[in-house]
Amino acid sequence: MDQRSKYKRMATNAGMLYFRMLLTMAVTLYTSRVVLQTLGVEDFGIYHVVAGFVTMLGFLHGAMSSASQRFLAFELGKAGDKDMRGIFSMSMNIHILIALIVLLLGESLGIWFLNNHLTIPPERMEAARWVFHLALLSFMVTIISVPYNALIIAHERMGVFAWVSIIDVTLKLLVVFMLGWFGTDTLILYGLLSFVVVALVFMIYRGYSKTQFSESRFRLHWNGQLFKVMLSYTGWNLWGNLAAVMSGQGVNVLLNIFFGPTVNAARTIAMQASGALNSFVQSLQMAVNPQIIKSYAAKDMVYMHRLVCYGAKYNLFLLILLTAPVLANTEFILKLWLGTVPEFASFFLKLMIINILVDSVSAPLITSAQATGKIKLYQTVVGGILLLSLPIAYFLLKGGGEPQVVMYGSIFSSVLALIARLTILKNLVNLPLPFYIKEVLGRGAVVAISVFLLFEFSTYYAFPDVGFLISALLVTAYIMLAVGLFGLGASERVSVLVKLKSVKFRLNNSASK
């Protein structure tokens, strides 16, 4: 496949994933509002701190998920004989083992921690235990579904995710309406119905994979050499995933211990909003990831470097375009979305947006490191840096800091992690560091600073009472202009103009027919 065809496939896949993301984001934001109103702030916070604690047990799953996607995509990208079925079966065997380990840890260590350390009102403890058990079952199903999802991603069948997402969000929407149908504890019912949705989606992915990919026929296959290679890869990946989980959900547990479930509700709201914005970048990155891994397997390093550098730059520009109107109107948007906004939610959201802006340029770097399989140094250093956010958050809270101070440690760790990634990848994949700094960080900084100056000017000198829609449109138009002038190189601007002329020509032809 030539590069033109590869770019076309990535563009098509990105389009499918954007459709999936838009639908998912719309329903997620709506259901979050309804669930918050139905459960109340306290039960909403209880659900997400308990379910989030279960997710902490899944650092094994995160490590193995990356391994499955890497090995399947690498096998497809290399020339010669391929052993897709053997890799899939080994991956499935290992994921079943991980699910059993998570069950054991959850029903022992997890229950002990829930009973003795989480801040939950005594009258809601029984409901919290039910939520914990159901969240644990949901997570086990998610673990076992990873090899099927990895197989679909490796084959770049992104349209499947779009269609399954329609079913997924429809079911989640139905769950929201069903909460008021039964005269029972809504917190327990929400946990039960959420588990049912996870199980149904897993069955759909499994059914599709079995009908489309012959290698998905699971068998009790064991390859000691392959297991050793995957385990070595997973072992070092494990540290990085543990650090990421602890820096995310660990901070949530700290907030629960210091402030209780109402602050967890505020942070959860901010995480869902920032996650919805970040899903645009994740959709683009998911379309690019298989090509990065396959190009490394094919030893096409020039193409891989282009994907990494331009992928990082466009990730950042897309996120600036989406988040700037939110930063300018945070309180208004949260009020419009939720009606009643939990205290500290606005502070959390603004700081989380800054954090995901930093992380957006790291996504292609992470994939390129995973593609090599040589991740010992990478995961040791980056994982250790990310884990710094947890003790920083603890000492800031212990010193009397407000809840939102936990984000300072996260942002600081993300900046250090980016520096470490660039330093390591310069040697690991011969990443052209000067080009990356100029094209990604340099141009990105100019665009970001110009947007910041726009905010300063508009706040003090222009249109203080402008409506939200007009404000968002003005900010969006300015960012697109800034990206065109400062963010794109001369060849990129020419390419964009050619594309726009082509679209205009097609529209004119369609109108004249």
ROMARGU-129587 format. One line per field, with one value per residue (C-alpha): residue number from 1; x, y, z. Coordinates in pm, 1 decimal. Layout:
resi = c(NUM; ...)
u = c(X; ...)
v = c(Y; ...)
w = c(Z; ...)
end
This chain:
resi = c(1; 2; 3; 4; 5; 6; 7; 8; 9; 10; 11; 12; 13; 14; 15; 16; 17; 18; 19; 20; 21; 22; 23; 24; 25; 26; 27; 28; 29; 30; 31; 32; 33; 34; 35; 36; 37; 38; 39; 40; 41; 42; 43; 44; 45; 46; 47; 48; 49; 50; 51; 52; 53; 54; 55; 56; 57; 58; 59; 60; 61; 62; 63; 64; 65; 66; 67; 68; 69; 70; 71; 72; 73; 74; 75; 76; 77; 78; 79; 80; 81; 82; 83; 84; 85; 86; 87; 88; 89; 90; 91; 92; 93; 94; 95; 96; 97; 98; 99; 100; 101; 102; 103; 104; 105; 106; 107; 108; 109; 110; 111; 112; 113; 114; 115; 116; 117; 118; 119; 120; 121; 122; 123; 124; 125; 126; 127; 128; 129; 130; 131; 132; 133; 134; 135; 136; 137; 138; 139; 140; 141; 142; 143; 144; 145; 146; 147; 148; 149; 150; 151; 152; 153; 154; 155; 156; 157; 158; 159; 160; 161; 162; 163; 164; 165; 166; 167; 168; 169; 170; 171; 172; 173; 174; 175; 176; 177; 178; 179; 180; 181; 182; 183; 184; 185; 186; 187; 188; 189; 190; 191; 192; 193; 194; 195; 196; 197; 198; 199; 200; 201; 202; 203; 204; 205; 206; 207; 208; 209; 210; 211; 212; 213; 214; 215; 216; 217; 218; 219; 220; 221; 222; 223; 224; 225; 226; 227; 228; 229; 230; 231; 232; 233; 234; 235; 236; 237; 238; 239; 240; 241; 242; 243; 244; 245; 246; 247; 248; 249; 250; 251; 252; 253; 254; 255; 256; 257; 258; 259; 260; 261; 262; 263; 264; 265; 266; 267; 268; 269; 270; 271; 272; 273; 274; 275; 276; 277; 278; 279; 280; 281; 282; 283; 284; 285; 286; 287; 288; 289; 290; 291; 292; 293; 294; 295; 296; 297; 298; 299; 300; 301; 302; 303; 304; 305; 306; 307; 308; 309; 310; 311; 312; 313; 314; 315; 316; 317; 318; 319; 320; 321; 322; 323; 324; 325; 326; 327; 328; 329; 330; 331; 332; 333; 334; 335; 336; 337; 338; 339; 340; 341; 342; 343; 344; 345; 346; 347; 348; 349; 350; 351; 352; 353; 354; 355; 356; 357; 358; 359; 360; 361; 362; 363; 364; 365; 366; 367; 368; 369; 370; 371; 372; 373; 374; 375; 376; 377; 378; 379; 380; 381; 382; 383; 384; 385; 386; 387; 388; 389; 390; 391; 392; 393; 394; 395; 396; 397; 398; 399; 400; 401; 402; 403; 404; 405; 406; 407; 408; 409; 410; 411; 412; 413; 414; 415; 416; 417; 418; 419; 420; 421; 422; 423; 424; 425; 426; 427; 428; 429; 430; 431; 432; 433; 434; 435; 436; 437; 438; 439; 440; 441; 442; 443; 444; 445; 446; 447; 448; 449; 450; 451; 452; 453; 454; 455; 456; 457; 458; 459; 460; 461; 462; 463; 464; 465; 466; 467; 468; 469; 470; 471; 472; 473; 474; 475; 476; 477; 478; 479; 480; 481; 482; 483; 484; 485; 486; 487; 488; 489; 490; 491; 492; 493; 494; 495; 496; 497; 498; 499; 500; 501; 502; 503; 504; 505; 506; 507; 508; 509; 510; 511; 512; 513)
u = c(0.0; 146.2; 153.9; -137.8; -357.0; -235.6; -324.8; -664.8; -731.0; -627.5; -853.8; -1148.1; -1084.9; -1052.2; -1385.9; -1553.9; -1402.8; -1510.9; -1866.6; -1839.6; -1691.6; -1953.1; -2237.5; -2071.2; -1985.2; -2338.9; -2501.1; -2233.0; -2276.3; -2654.3; -2653.3; -2403.9; -2648.6; -2945.7; -2752.2; -2619.5; -2973.5; -3118.4; -2854.0; -2772.3; -2422.2; -2330.4; -2433.2; -2284.9; -1952.0; -1976.7; -2035.3; -1735.9; -1489.0; -1585.3; -1585.9; -1264.7; -1100.5; -1186.6; -1019.0; -702.3; -683.8; -668.7; -313.4; -242.7; -515.9; -377.2; -30.6; -158.3; -395.2; -100.7; 85.5; -203.8; -245.3; 128.0; 194.2; -111.3; -43.9; 328.4; 250.8; 25.3; 287.3; 585.5; 663.6; 670.6; 488.0; 238.4; 112.1; -195.7; -392.9; -115.6; -72.7; -448.7; -488.2; -193.3; -333.4; -673.0; -516.8; -323.2; -626.4; -836.5; -557.6; -547.0; -926.2; -896.8; -613.9; -822.3; -1115.6; -891.6; -739.6; -1075.3; -1262.6; -982.6; -773.4; -1044.3; -1321.5; -1086.0; -991.2; -1355.2; -1463.6; -1176.9; -1040.1; -1291.8; -1507.5; -1865.1; -2169.1; -2256.7; -2610.7; -2472.3; -2199.4; -2410.5; -2502.5; -2134.8; -2041.3; -2294.8; -2155.3; -1805.1; -1897.8; -2081.8; -1802.0; -1554.8; -1759.1; -1784.9; -1412.0; -1344.0; -1562.4; -1373.3; -1041.8; -1151.9; -1278.1; -936.7; -797.8; -1107.8; -1082.6; -708.5; -774.2; -1027.1; -784.7; -495.1; -707.5; -808.0; -1181.0; -1266.2; -1615.9; -1704.1; -1639.2; -1868.9; -2161.0; -2112.4; -2094.5; -2443.5; -2565.6; -2353.3; -2474.0; -2832.9; -2818.8; -2661.5; -2935.4; -3193.3; -3023.0; -3069.9; -3442.9; -3478.8; -3341.9; -3682.5; -3885.7; -3815.7; -3879.2; -3534.5; -3200.7; -3098.7; -2725.7; -2735.8; -2963.0; -2724.7; -2434.0; -2635.4; -2758.9; -2410.9; -2277.6; -2545.8; -2446.0; -2076.3; -2164.4; -2383.0; -2118.1; -1857.7; -2080.0; -2115.2; -1738.7; -1674.7; -1942.0; -1805.4; -1446.2; -1540.4; -1726.4; -1464.7; -1123.5; -1024.7; -747.9; -1008.7; -1101.5; -981.4; -798.8; -611.1; -279.5; 41.7; 366.5; 631.7; 864.8; 586.4; 462.9; 812.9; 839.2; 490.4; 548.7; 879.3; 707.3; 414.3; 637.2; 794.4; 465.7; 313.5; 509.0; 397.5; 32.9; 46.0; 187.9; -82.6; -362.6; -225.4; -177.6; -539.5; -755.9; -510.9; -566.5; -941.0; -901.0; -692.7; -965.2; -1220.0; -1010.8; -951.3; -1285.8; -1548.6; -1764.3; -1898.2; -1552.7; -1521.8; -1839.8; -1689.0; -1370.7; -1569.0; -1775.2; -1456.6; -1299.3; -1602.8; -1604.1; -1229.2; -1251.4; -1520.0; -1292.5; -989.6; -1184.4; -1142.3; -765.7; -798.9; -1006.7; -737.6; -465.9; -648.6; -657.1; -282.3; -156.7; -171.5; 17.8; 293.8; 341.7; 318.4; 563.9; 813.7; 765.1; 826.1; 1136.0; 991.5; 1130.9; 1083.5; 709.1; 693.8; 867.5; 623.2; 328.1; 469.2; 554.7; 253.1; 19.1; 138.3; 101.8; -249.0; -351.9; -250.0; -415.7; -739.5; -746.5; -672.8; -958.1; -1197.5; -1088.4; -1037.0; -1412.0; -1462.3; -1187.0; -1342.3; -1691.6; -1634.1; -1889.1; -2158.7; -2108.5; -2115.6; -2431.7; -2597.8; -2493.5; -2564.2; -2806.9; -2656.7; -2276.5; -2078.5; -1832.3; -1476.1; -1591.6; -1495.6; -1146.0; -1090.3; -1203.7; -977.5; -670.1; -754.6; -777.2; -425.2; -311.4; -460.6; -310.1; 34.1; -45.4; -187.9; 157.9; 275.1; 24.9; 222.4; 544.2; 390.4; 282.8; 625.6; 791.4; 542.6; 612.5; 978.0; 904.8; 1216.2; 1039.8; 1246.3; 1413.6; 1111.7; 859.9; 1097.3; 1167.7; 828.6; 634.1; 840.1; 781.5; 403.1; 385.5; 527.1; 183.8; 48.3; 293.7; 284.9; -95.5; -73.8; 168.3; -29.4; -352.1; -182.3; -56.1; -413.2; -449.4; -786.9; -904.7; -798.5; -430.0; -396.6; -390.0; -69.3; 126.6; -35.5; 54.8; 410.8; 452.5; 311.6; 564.8; 855.4; 725.0; 714.5; 1078.3; 1176.4; 986.7; 1159.2; 1503.1; 1453.5; 1290.5; 1569.4; 1786.8; 1521.0; 1370.2; 1610.9; 1334.5; 1435.6; 1426.2; 1498.5; 1217.5; 977.0; 1064.1; 1022.8; 708.6; 520.1; 632.7; 744.3; 443.7; 210.2; 348.0; 302.5; -60.6; -132.3; 27.3; -165.5; -490.7; -397.7; -332.3; -671.2; -836.0; -653.7; -757.5; -1120.5; -1153.9; -1042.4; -1104.0; -1362.4; -1719.3; -1743.2; -2110.0; -2086.1; -2307.1; -2166.6; -2228.4; -2080.1; -1783.7; -1723.1; -1746.4; -1505.0; -1253.8; -1282.7; -1235.2; -929.7; -771.2; -820.5; -653.5; -368.0; -314.1; -309.7; -63.0; 163.3; 89.3; 128.7; 439.4; 438.2; 387.3; 105.5; -73.5; -49.1; -188.9; -481.1; -560.7; -555.8; -794.9; -1029.6; -1032.1; -1107.4; -1400.5; -1530.5; -1504.6; -1702.7; -1971.2; -2006.0; -2035.8; -2299.7; -2498.2; -2491.1; -2628.8)
v = c(0.0; 338.7; 638.9; 808.9; 504.1; 489.0; 855.3; 798.0; 498.7; 697.1; 985.5; 748.0; 575.9; 910.8; 1018.7; 702.7; 751.6; 1117.5; 1010.1; 756.1; 1015.7; 1285.6; 1046.4; 907.0; 1253.6; 1386.8; 1093.2; 1081.7; 1449.0; 1415.1; 1096.6; 1250.7; 1534.7; 1300.0; 1050.5; 1333.9; 1464.2; 1114.5; 982.6; 1313.4; 1457.5; 1221.9; 892.1; 1011.8; 1066.9; 730.5; 543.7; 695.2; 666.4; 299.7; 213.3; 412.6; 212.3; -106.2; 45.1; 87.5; -291.3; -303.6; -183.1; -542.9; -509.3; -180.2; -327.2; -634.3; -429.7; -235.7; -562.2; -719.2; -419.1; -389.2; -756.5; -800.4; -481.1; -560.4; -908.4; -759.8; -501.3; -729.8; -922.1; -1299.2; -1562.2; -1437.6; -1612.6; -1404.4; -1693.6; -1795.4; -1437.5; -1392.8; -1720.6; -1640.8; -1295.7; -1440.1; -1695.5; -1422.3; -1192.3; -1466.4; -1515.3; -1140.0; -1132.0; -1404.5; -1216.6; -896.5; -1090.9; -1225.7; -885.1; -710.3; -944.9; -937.1; -619.6; -412.4; -497.2; -438.3; -92.1; -4.7; -97.8; 65.5; 362.3; 518.8; 800.4; 679.0; 755.3; 444.9; 427.8; 402.4; 145.4; -156.4; 4.0; 91.1; -276.1; -381.6; -121.4; -253.5; -615.0; -514.5; -280.2; -565.2; -797.3; -524.5; -475.5; -848.8; -855.7; -551.8; -730.4; -1039.3; -822.2; -659.3; -918.3; -879.8; -499.7; -516.5; -740.1; -494.5; -203.4; -395.5; -459.8; -87.4; -164.9; 161.1; 171.0; -118.9; 98.0; 364.7; 125.2; -57.9; 279.8; 358.9; 46.8; 120.2; 477.3; 379.3; 118.8; 369.4; 615.8; 347.6; 279.0; 643.3; 628.6; 292.7; 435.6; 586.1; 279.0; 59.4; 128.4; 22.3; 172.8; 371.8; 346.3; -36.6; -41.4; 187.2; -47.9; -353.7; -201.1; -68.8; -424.7; -554.2; -294.4; -391.6; -761.1; -698.3; -482.9; -753.3; -1012.9; -789.3; -736.7; -1106.8; -1204.4; -965.6; -1081.6; -1449.5; -1391.9; -1159.5; -1280.1; -1645.5; -1587.3; -1502.8; -1870.6; -1914.6; -2236.0; -2352.7; -2263.5; -2213.0; -2087.7; -2060.7; -1843.5; -1604.3; -1591.4; -1499.2; -1217.6; -1083.1; -1114.9; -926.3; -652.0; -649.0; -649.8; -315.8; -182.2; -277.1; -10.0; 263.6; 159.7; 131.6; 484.2; 619.9; 451.2; 562.4; 920.2; 927.8; 712.3; 733.3; 1107.9; 1043.7; 820.9; 1090.6; 1346.7; 1107.3; 1058.3; 1432.8; 1577.4; 1303.7; 1196.5; 1542.4; 1651.5; 1320.8; 1418.8; 1755.4; 1594.5; 1325.5; 1591.6; 1770.9; 1442.2; 1357.9; 1700.7; 1703.0; 1339.5; 1431.9; 1702.6; 1472.8; 1200.8; 1401.9; 1361.5; 996.7; 932.0; 1080.1; 893.2; 559.7; 593.6; 670.8; 414.2; 100.8; 282.6; 390.0; 30.8; -118.8; 134.8; 45.5; -325.0; -253.7; -44.0; 263.7; 509.5; 823.7; 760.7; 673.7; 999.2; 1199.9; 1028.5; 1094.3; 1463.1; 1571.5; 1354.9; 1532.1; 1876.8; 1818.6; 1661.6; 1983.3; 2218.9; 2020.9; 2028.1; 2403.0; 2461.3; 2260.7; 2369.5; 2744.8; 2826.5; 2606.0; 2783.2; 3118.2; 3012.0; 2735.8; 2839.1; 2907.9; 2569.3; 2372.6; 2554.7; 2489.7; 2124.8; 2029.4; 2284.1; 2246.8; 2257.0; 2084.9; 2311.9; 2304.2; 2149.4; 2462.5; 2477.4; 2108.2; 2139.5; 2436.6; 2265.9; 1933.3; 2106.3; 2243.7; 1893.1; 1724.4; 1995.5; 1892.0; 1522.0; 1559.7; 1592.1; 1279.1; 1033.4; 953.0; 935.1; 670.3; 460.5; 484.6; 362.0; 73.6; -18.7; -95.2; -340.0; -201.1; -22.8; -102.2; 238.7; 425.4; 281.6; 298.1; 668.5; 790.9; 576.1; 707.5; 1067.5; 1020.0; 860.7; 1181.2; 1342.4; 1122.4; 1220.4; 1582.3; 1576.5; 1420.2; 1680.3; 1968.0; 1839.3; 1760.3; 2117.1; 2246.4; 2293.7; 2320.8; 2012.7; 2151.1; 2169.0; 1798.7; 1906.5; 2107.4; 1788.9; 1622.6; 1909.3; 1924.4; 1546.5; 1563.7; 1831.1; 1631.0; 1312.8; 1486.9; 1593.7; 1239.6; 1085.0; 1311.6; 1241.3; 863.4; 843.1; 1046.4; 738.4; 466.1; 545.2; 820.5; 1077.6; 1403.6; 1613.2; 1956.0; 1903.8; 1791.1; 2088.3; 2333.5; 2189.8; 2066.1; 2255.1; 2575.4; 2626.7; 2496.8; 2746.1; 3038.2; 2942.0; 2887.0; 3218.1; 3409.5; 3256.1; 3349.2; 3709.3; 3711.5; 3608.9; 3883.7; 4145.4; 4035.5; 4014.7; 4371.0; 4569.3; 4407.5; 4279.7; 4192.0; 4097.2; 3903.3; 3594.2; 3244.7; 3140.8; 3461.1; 3432.2; 3067.8; 3150.6; 3443.1; 3237.8; 2945.7; 3171.3; 3334.0; 2997.4; 2868.6; 3187.6; 3150.0; 2785.8; 2881.5; 3167.2; 3031.5; 2661.9; 2532.0; 2533.2; 2672.9; 2330.3; 2247.2; 2575.5; 2501.7; 2151.8; 2291.6; 2549.9; 2279.5; 2067.5; 2362.5; 2445.2; 2081.1; 2080.1; 2409.7; 2268.9; 1958.4; 2165.8; 2390.6; 2089.1; 1934.6; 2260.3; 2295.9; 1947.3)
w = c(0.0; -102.7; 132.9; -42.3; 24.2; 384.0; 441.7; 281.9; 507.7; 816.1; 713.1; 660.6; 993.0; 1170.0; 1020.1; 1146.7; 1491.0; 1502.4; 1427.8; 1709.8; 1941.3; 1871.1; 1940.8; 2252.6; 2382.3; 2335.2; 2516.2; 2788.9; 2872.4; 2877.8; 3087.3; 3332.9; 3396.0; 3446.0; 3659.9; 3879.3; 3928.7; 3987.3; 4225.4; 4393.2; 4440.6; 4726.6; 4559.4; 4229.4; 4405.0; 4585.3; 4259.3; 4082.0; 4370.0; 4422.4; 4051.4; 4011.6; 4288.9; 4098.3; 3791.8; 3999.0; 4020.8; 3643.0; 3590.1; 3480.6; 3218.8; 3088.3; 3046.0; 2863.4; 2647.0; 2505.1; 2451.3; 2257.3; 2027.8; 1968.2; 1887.3; 1663.0; 1465.9; 1443.3; 1309.1; 1040.3; 944.1; 899.5; 581.1; 559.1; 765.3; 1022.1; 1334.8; 1414.9; 1561.2; 1796.8; 1925.0; 1968.7; 2159.5; 2385.7; 2446.4; 2538.0; 2776.1; 2953.2; 2978.2; 3135.1; 3388.9; 3456.8; 3507.3; 3771.3; 3946.3; 3946.7; 4097.2; 4373.0; 4450.6; 4434.3; 4665.7; 4923.6; 4920.2; 4751.6; 4998.3; 5292.2; 5160.5; 5088.8; 5441.5; 5626.2; 5433.6; 5194.5; 5331.8; 5276.9; 5497.4; 5707.0; 5569.1; 5210.2; 5282.3; 5183.2; 4850.9; 4797.0; 4845.7; 4581.5; 4342.9; 4410.2; 4327.1; 4009.3; 3899.7; 3955.0; 3730.9; 3465.5; 3474.8; 3437.1; 3123.5; 2990.7; 3046.2; 2852.1; 2565.4; 2508.0; 2260.3; 2039.4; 2045.6; 1976.4; 1676.2; 1531.3; 1581.2; 1426.1; 1115.0; 1116.5; 1112.9; 1287.3; 1140.3; 1368.8; 1674.5; 1533.3; 1488.2; 1816.7; 1989.5; 1862.1; 2040.5; 2347.5; 2399.9; 2320.4; 2596.0; 2836.8; 2755.9; 2826.1; 3160.3; 3259.1; 3188.0; 3367.4; 3693.1; 3766.6; 3665.5; 3967.0; 4332.7; 4449.1; 4548.9; 4239.4; 4318.2; 4316.5; 4011.0; 3821.8; 3896.1; 3784.8; 3458.9; 3378.0; 3410.2; 3173.1; 2910.6; 2937.4; 2894.6; 2588.0; 2416.1; 2480.4; 2315.1; 2007.7; 1970.1; 2021.0; 1767.7; 1504.3; 1550.0; 1524.1; 1195.4; 1035.7; 1151.6; 1135.0; 1388.8; 1654.9; 1691.8; 2047.9; 2135.1; 2442.0; 2284.3; 2476.3; 2326.8; 2594.4; 2386.5; 2284.0; 2643.0; 2758.7; 2501.3; 2580.1; 2954.1; 2930.1; 2732.0; 2973.8; 3280.6; 3193.8; 3061.1; 3394.4; 3577.6; 3339.4; 3361.7; 3740.1; 3755.3; 3522.0; 3719.5; 4055.6; 3937.4; 3818.4; 4043.0; 4332.7; 4346.9; 4347.8; 4654.4; 4826.1; 4761.5; 4910.4; 5223.4; 5273.1; 5158.8; 5106.8; 4808.5; 4714.3; 4595.5; 4407.2; 4226.5; 4126.9; 3995.8; 3812.2; 3634.9; 3529.8; 3414.8; 3202.7; 3039.5; 2971.6; 2860.0; 2608.3; 2465.9; 2468.4; 2284.8; 1963.2; 1994.1; 2093.7; 1782.6; 1559.3; 1747.2; 1730.0; 1350.7; 1338.5; 1593.7; 1372.7; 1096.8; 1337.6; 1456.1; 1106.2; 960.6; 1235.1; 1162.9; 792.0; 885.3; 713.0; 966.9; 755.8; 730.3; 1100.9; 1201.0; 989.0; 1157.0; 1504.2; 1448.2; 1247.2; 1454.7; 1771.2; 1612.6; 1479.6; 1811.5; 1986.4; 1736.2; 1742.5; 2121.5; 2135.5; 1890.9; 2110.0; 2456.0; 2410.3; 2395.2; 2703.6; 2897.2; 2807.3; 2922.2; 3179.5; 3439.8; 3180.0; 3009.5; 3335.2; 3446.3; 3109.9; 3115.8; 3477.8; 3615.8; 3962.7; 3946.3; 4226.9; 4406.4; 4263.8; 3932.1; 3736.7; 3889.5; 3819.9; 3458.5; 3374.9; 3519.2; 3353.3; 3015.5; 3063.7; 3155.7; 2847.3; 2624.6; 2751.2; 2714.0; 2362.1; 2203.4; 2387.5; 2239.3; 1917.6; 2121.2; 2346.3; 2046.1; 1881.6; 2201.8; 2224.9; 1860.5; 1932.3; 2214.2; 2389.6; 2670.4; 2979.7; 3010.5; 2875.7; 3122.4; 3418.0; 3372.3; 3246.6; 3492.9; 3783.7; 3674.7; 3638.0; 3980.9; 4131.9; 4101.3; 4382.8; 4662.5; 4541.3; 4572.5; 4920.2; 5056.7; 4904.5; 5060.0; 5389.8; 5396.4; 5380.7; 5005.6; 4833.7; 4635.4; 4296.5; 4399.8; 4312.4; 3946.9; 3994.9; 4058.8; 3758.1; 3521.5; 3654.3; 3606.2; 3251.9; 3149.7; 3294.7; 3128.9; 2788.2; 2824.0; 2922.2; 2628.5; 2376.9; 2524.7; 2522.1; 2177.0; 2019.6; 2069.6; 2060.1; 1716.9; 1597.1; 1643.1; 1468.2; 1785.6; 1628.8; 1377.6; 1653.3; 1874.4; 1586.7; 1426.0; 1733.1; 2041.5; 1869.3; 1644.5; 1915.2; 2167.7; 1925.9; 1860.2; 2231.7; 2334.3; 2067.3; 2195.4; 2553.4; 2445.9; 2272.7; 2600.4; 2788.0; 2532.1; 2509.0; 2888.5; 2954.5; 2637.4; 2413.0; 2427.4; 2801.2; 2763.0; 2437.1; 2419.9; 2449.4; 2087.5; 1946.5; 2182.9; 2084.5; 1713.7; 1745.1; 1942.0; 1696.9; 1394.1; 1552.3; 1638.6; 1282.9; 1156.1; 1406.9; 1309.7; 942.2; 993.9; 1268.6; 1306.9; 951.2; 737.7; 382.6; 220.5; 462.8; 383.2; 11.3; 70.7; 271.4; 1.7; -266.4; -58.8; -4.7; -376.2; -451.8; -210.6; -355.6; -709.7; -611.1; -440.8; -744.8; -973.5; -748.1; -740.5; -1120.9; -1182.3)
end
